[in-house]
Each structure stands twice: as C-alpha cells, then as structure tokens.
C-alpha cells in the first residue's frame, strides 16, 4: 500500500509510532512480532499477551528484542509503552484496557476466546485486527456491527488469502469491471487428512498440527472463502464450491468452460478454489466488462478475448502484511475485509463414521471437516457451523461425509459464540 508507507514514515519522523498490542505468540505471532520490530517504520510492538508468557518471550527473542517487562496491570503496561519497553502479560484482556494502545492484533485459533477479546476491545474503544477467519466466517457480521456501534473498526488482516482477495476485488471494481469469481489456489485438498497424517509437516514448519490439518482437509479454505463471500455478497455455486484439480494457469479459467458468465451473474458472483493451478499459492478474481471500447483495449493490453478476464496475485504472505493492515486501520480508518452480509456458512461434515457419544474435536481434528454452503440452505437444514462444532456431543451415529445438524448434537451450555451466532442470524434476516 503506497499511501501506508508514506504515512508510516511520517509517524516515525514525528516520533509517534502506531502502538500495537499483539495477542497470541504462535507461529504467525512470531512472524508479526519480527515484522513490526525489524521492518515496519512508524510502528512499535507495545505489548505481547499470551497465556504462556514463555512463548511471548520467545517471539520477542526471535525478533531481536533485548528488553521487555512483565506486567499485570493497565497502569504498568501504559508505563512500559511511555518508556518504549515492550510489555509481556498472560492477561489477554489487559492490552485493551491500556489507554495508549492504538490497536489490538489478535492471532489466535480459538474462536470462543477471540470473540470475548473482540468484545472487550470494542468496549474499551480499541480497533481489532484478526487473522481468525474461523471466527469471522461464523459470526463476523455481528462483530462488525458491534464494532461500528462502538465507533471502532473490526477487520480481518491482509496477507492471508481473504485479505489478498479483497484487495484484488476492490482493485478490479475500481477499474469499472464486474467481478464474478473470487478464487483461491491450493496445492492440496484431502478431507481425510488428520493430525496424525499432518504431524510431520507441522513439526517441519514449527506450526500447530490442528492448524496444518485444517489447511489440508479443506476446512481452512472454506472459512477463507466464506469470509470473502460475506464481504463481497457472493455465494457458492454448490456445497463445497466447484473446486477440483486444475493444473494450468489461472488465465485459462477464462475460456476453458468451467464458468458460464450468465450463471455467474444470476448467482451474483461466486467464491471458488482450484487445486494445483499456477501461480501456486496465489488468489484470483475473474471479471467482465460490458463496454465494447474497453473490451477492445483489454485485448490490446493482452488480457484476452473476454468476456472473462483474469486478475491474480501470485502470493499470500500472511504475517508480512499484518502490520500494514494495522496501519490502514489506524491511519486511514480502512477496513481490510469484514462481512457486510451473511451469504455463506461453513458447515460440519463427518470425516469418518462417528458414533453417538462422541465429543467433536473441532477444527483440524479427527472427527470432522468444514465445507462451504450457502447460508439459506445451511439455516434451513439446521446444519451445525464448523466454527461452533468443538465440544458438541453427538446424540446419534453420523455416517462419513454426512452433514452434522443441530438435531444431531448437544451444544455446550453458556458459550458466547452461540449468543453471537444467534444475534447475527437475527441481524442478517433483517437486512434488505
């Protein structure tokens, strides 16, 4: 973002860095910490909150930070910030209570905990940037509404695929084109993957095994594309998206018969993914243009014959771009990506035959995987959202690949996430 780098440079020159409090110090958190400390001018890492302080210390050590202080009160945290010393705390609520923190950057995988932290941040007037696509896809519309009511911004971060796709969607729309497909490029999709099959990969790359499993079994991409759908107003062409293997270049999707432009328009655009395409690890938007003059010149500029034209980003760089997302919010009040409607849900399917009495182990586990479904169908079928599946007790047997419904389970009592989901459904139903 060209404007962001200039604005950050100005903040550095003024001695007024954006003060970021980071919650979570796992694999992504370590990357964000290093990026802020070493490569983001005009920004400071004010605090790192983690339930295990040793992990916060490890993130700071890896980032080259020489001094930090453990704090337990907001006053102590504020004093550290004024003295330019990074604070460490195991109280995840504390950063929001500090008056001189500019933004909360949350990097957790726990949906219930992240939801509580988001509401606490809103109550204390803090902007909230998350990489928790699971939370956003499950009840992000409610979080956005509550943030706006509090006068703050709730957003998912750039760098991960949803933010990169949203940037591309906004760019394409700004050119006067009509985006009809927002897509994600995967290298692997196998709904039978589990923590045992993914253990080696997780250890190699120092990542959590459940997170890695969710990448491989299709759950993560479903959450990501649901985020994009709910931010753009698109839907899915069918449960699970069209998906499938495609080993050509994304440009070829414009004319290989995969998409019918009239059907795409009828649906209002779709989110989708392909496995094995080039550029690997990228995202894409397919768009059209009705103006004959511009279509003539799109051909001149090597965009092809149309009527679909491919735009793509060949990378998603996760934590590298998170600090820039924080800067977009604080400096320009620009939401990277957040829901504006409820078009797509991620529903829970049995990864294997499950027996009554099983307590579902949630995202990236052995029992289930998530897949996209259009929200009206998911609601009508009482399909259990994947983001709410952990801890649910099966009341009856469920066969492999069957969708798990609310009628199949007992939901744990007293969860904030269930309250937010119910409030979101009411809010979404009231939208025109």
N, C-alpha and C positions, 0 to 999 in steps of 0.2 A: 504494500500500500504506500504509494509515493507521498501522499499527504501525511501519513503517520510518521514516517521517518523524519520529515522536516519538523513536525510538531514535537516529537520526542527530543530532537536536537535542541530546540528552543527551551524545552523544560530543563534539559541538562545545563544549558548556558545560564538559566535563571536560578539554578540550584534548587529547583522544585520538582524532584523526581516523582513519578507516579508510585505510590506506596502500595505494594501488592502483598496481601496475606494469602499464602498457599495452604490449602487443606488437603492432606494426602501426600505421602512421600514414597510411593511405589516407583515402578519403572518410569511411568510418564512424569511423575513428580520430580524425580531426579533430573530428567531432561529439562523440565521447565525451570527448575532452580538454576541449573547451569546456564541456560539461555538468558535468563534475566541478569544473573550476576556478571556474566562474561561478555555478553553480546548485545544487550539492549540498552542503548544510551537513554538517559532520561527516565529510568525506571529503577526502583530498588526493591529488593526482596525484604520486606519489613518483618515478616513472621512466617514460620512454618509450623503448622499444627498437625500433629499425628498422634494416634493413640499409643503408639510405641515410640517414645522420644528418640531411641537409638536410631531408628530409621530416618528421622528428621536430621539427626546429626550426620548420618552417613550421606544424605543428599547434600548437605552443606559442605562436608569434607570433599566430596567428589567435585563440587562446584568451585573449590579452592577458597572457600570462606575460612578465615583464620580465627574469627572471634564470633561467638554467639552467647546468648544468655537465656537460661530457663526462667520462665515467668509463670505466675499463677493468677495474676490479677490484671484487669484492664489498665490500671494506672502504671503497673510495671511495664506492660507492653508499650504503652504510649511513651514512657520514658526512654525505652530502648530505641524506639523509632526516632525520637528527637535527637538522640546521641548517635544515630547512624549504626546501631548494633542490631543485627538480626535476632529476633526473639524466637525461642522454641517453647512450645507448650503441648501438653497432652489434652488440654481442654479445647475441643473443636469449636465450641461456641465463643470462645474468648476473642478471636480476631474481629468478629462483627461488633463487639462491644467497645472496641478501641476507636476513639474519635478520629484519630489521624491515619487510619487505614482507608485507602481510596477505593479498593475493590477486593472482593473475595474471589479467589480462583480455586475451584473445587475439583479434585482429581481422584474421586472415589469410585468404586464399583458398586457400593451398597446403596440401593435405591431408597430404602426407608431412612437411612441416616442422612443421605444427601438432601432428601425432601425436608427433613427437620432443619438442617442447616440453612437451606434456602429461605425458609420462612423466617428463621431467626435473623438472617441477613436483611431481609426486607423490613422487618420490624425495627431494625437499627439504621435504616436508611442507606444500606450498602448495595451497590451493584453486585451481581452474582454471575460469574462466568463458570461454566461447567463443561466437562468432557463426558458427562454421563448421558449418553444417547438413550440408554435404557430408561432412565427417569423421564427424559423429555418425550419419548415416544409414548409413554404410558399415561402421563397427565401433564405434559408440558404446557398445554393451553391454559390450564388453571394457574400454573406458576407464573406464566407471562401476565395473566390478568391481575394477579395479586401483586406482582412487581410494579405494574403500571399504576395500580391504585396507591401504592406506597411511594410513587414518584421515582422509582429506580428501574434499572434495566436487568432483565434476565436473558441470558443468551448461552447457546452452545458455542464452543470455540471453533475458530478456523483451524486448519491444519489436518484435522480428521476429515473423513470424506464428506459428511454432511455440510460442514462449513465451506469446503472447497467447491462442492456442487452448487451451493447457494451463491457463492461469489460468481461462478460461471453463469448461472441462471440470471442473476442480476445484470451481468455484463451483456448477455445476449439480448435481454429485454431492452436494455438501454440503446441497442443498435436498431431498435424498431422491429425486431424479429419476434416470432411467436414460438417459445419453447414448447415442445410436445413430448420430449422424453428427457428425464434426468437419470443418468445411469452411473453405475459403479462397476469397476473392473476387478475381478477376483482371480486369484491363482488356484484356489481350491474350494470345493464345496462338497461336503460329505456329511450328511445328517447323522451318521452313525459314529462319528468321532466322539471321544470321551476323554476324561482326564488321564486315563491310562495310556491311550494312544498318543496323547499330546505331551506327555511328561518330558520326553527327551527334548523336544523343540523348546518348551518353556524353560528348561534348565539352560539350554544353549544360549538363549537370548535374555536370560535373567528376568523373565516375565511370569506372572501368575498363571498357573496351569488352567484355572477355570476361565480366565480371560482368553487365553490361547484357544481353548476348546470352543468357546463361543465364536471365535473367528472361523474355525474350521467347519463347525456344524451348521453354519448359516444363520445362527441367531443374531450375531453382531450386524451383519449386513442388512438383516431385516429391520433391526432397530434403526440403523442409519438411514435406510431408505424411507422408513416411516417418518422420521424427523423431516426429511426433505419433502415428502408428500404433504405433511401437515403445515409446513412453512410456505409451500407454493400453491396448494389447493389441488394437486394432482392425486391420482388414485393408483391402484394396481390393476393390470389387465385381467388378472385372475389370482386366486390364492397362491402365494409363493412367488409371485411375479413370473414373467416369461422365463427368465434365467437361461440356463443351459450353456454348453460349451460353444465357443466361437473363437477360432484361432487366427482370424485375420486382423486387419487394422480397423479401428473404430470407424474410419471413413467409409468402409464397405457396408456398414449397417444402414447407410442411407439408401442403398439400392439393391439389397440382397433379398428383399421380400419379407423381411422379418416384421416390418411395421407398415400398416396401412394408414395413410395420413387422415383419411376420413374417419376411421375408427378412433384414431388418437384424438381427433378433435371432438368426436362425440363423447369420449370419456373425460375430456378436459385435460388431457395430458396424462402420462403415466410415469411412475418410477420403475426402474428395472435394474438388472445386472447381467453381466456376461462373465464366463469363466475362460481364462486363457487368452483373451484378446490383447492387442497392443494399442497404446502403450501400457505395459504392465504397471499395476499399482496406481493407475490414474482414474479419472472420472470423466464423464462426458455429458453434453447436452446436445440433443438433436432438435433443430428448429426449422421453421419455414418462413417464407416471406411472400406476400401476395403481390407486391409491386413489380410489374414486368421490368421496369427500368432497373431496379435494384437486383432482380434476378439475373438480368443480362450482365451486370457488373460483378455479381458474385461469381459468375462463371469466369469472367476476366481475371478475377483475383484468385483463381484456382480452387474455388470452393465446390466445384462440380456443377452438374446439371440441375440439381434440385429434384423434387420440391423440398426434400430434407437436406439440411446442411449440418455437418458435424463440427462441434467445438469441443475441445477437451483440454484438460490439464494432465500432464503426464506424471505428476507426483502428488502424494499427500504426505505432509511432513510433520504431522501430529504436533509434538511439543514445540517444534521450532517456531511455529506461528502463533502459539498461545499468547505470548507476551504482546504481540501486535494486536490480537483480538482485545486484550485488556485495554490497550491504548485506544483502539477505535471506540470503545465504550466510554472511557473516562474523558477523552479529549473531544470526541465528536458526537457522543450520545448515539452511536450507530450500533444497532443490534446485528450481530453476525448472522445468526439463524435462530428463530424461535417460532413456535406454532402460531398460526393465525386462524386455524380451523382444525376440525377433527375428521380427517378423511380416511386414515389408515391406522389399523391396530397391528400389534404383533401378538399373535395367539400361540397357545401352548400345544404342541403335538408330542405324543409319546415317542421317545427314542427307541424304546423296546417295549415288549408286553409288560404292563405294570399290574401289580396285584393290589387289591383292596388292603388298606392299612399302610401303604407306602406313604411316607412323608416326602414330598417332592423336594429335590435338592437344588432347584433353581437354575439360573443362567450358567451355562458352561459345565453342567454336571453330567451325571449318568442317566437321568430319567427322561429328560425332555429337551426339545429344541424349539426355537421360535420361528415363526414364519409370518409374512405379511398377509393381511386380509383387509378388505375394505370395511370401514367402520360400521356401516349399516348392517352388513352381513354378520360381523362379529357380535354386534349388540343383539341382533335378532336371534342368533344361535346361542346366546349366553356363553360365548367362548371365553375361557379364562385368559386374561392378558399374561404374557410371559413375564413381564416385569413384576407381577404380583404372585407368581406361582410358588416361589420358595416358601417352604413351611406348610403348604396346603396338604391336608390329609385326604388321600383317596378313599372314598366310601365304597367303591366298586372297582372291578377289574377294568382296565382300558387296554385295548389291543394296540400293537405297534402302529405308529403313524396316524392314529386317530386323534382328532382334536379333543382336548380335555375341556369340559364345560364346568360352569359353576355348580351345576347339579351333580357333578362327579366328586366334588370335594367339600371338605370343611375348611373354611378360611380362618386363619388365626385371628383371635379377637384383638381389638384395640389398636389396629395398625393405622398410622397416619396416612399411609399410601392409599388405603382403601377409601378413606374420607376424601382425599384429594381426587381420586378417580371418580367417585360418585358426584362430587361437586363439578368436575369437568364435564361429565355427561349431561348434567343439567344445563350448564353454560353452553355447551355445544348445541344442544337441542333448541336453545333459544335464539341461536344465530340465524339470520335470514338465509 
